[in-house]
Amino acid sequence: MFRPAKSSLAVFIVLAIISFTGCHPKQRQKPVAVRIFRDLNSPYARELDHRILEFQQTNPHVSSGAPITLETYQAGQYATFLQQHLNRDITTEVVILNSAQDAGANPAVQSEMGHAVNICAAVRACPAEVPAFIPSSVAGASAEAGQQLLSFLQRPPT
């Protein structure tokens, strides 16, 4: 009867452990959702739709490796929602206004305009100003994902 030597058995066990621990597939990370408030009927809506799709096609991820998903908040009336609901009972990770003047309808939005960026290049609306920002209440992976979107939208389309 064949009996393996103790050292051979130890080597076999170590190799088996190394082999099996390295073969586990990576756990899928929960996506980071970025909800976008914008006017679906704006003069820039169609161009912005294309730019958002282009961003999604880049397969964006935050630094932790979690994928980024985008959702446009489906508001009924842009002006009413902006004035009565945004940053009150509804929050989003990215806000895109039709113009800087729209911020005057909501004091909370007006206070965020100091760190808004102009995405006119993304929607081919320059020299018009198309402000976009991440509300200061957004932090962590959501803020990182929102910043990636805004950085992408600041570049002209290819």
Summary of the structure (lengths in Angstrom):
residues: 158
radius of gyration: 23.9
end to end distance: 72.6
largest distance: 89.5
contacts: 426
relative contact order: 0.17
helix: 41%
strand: 15%
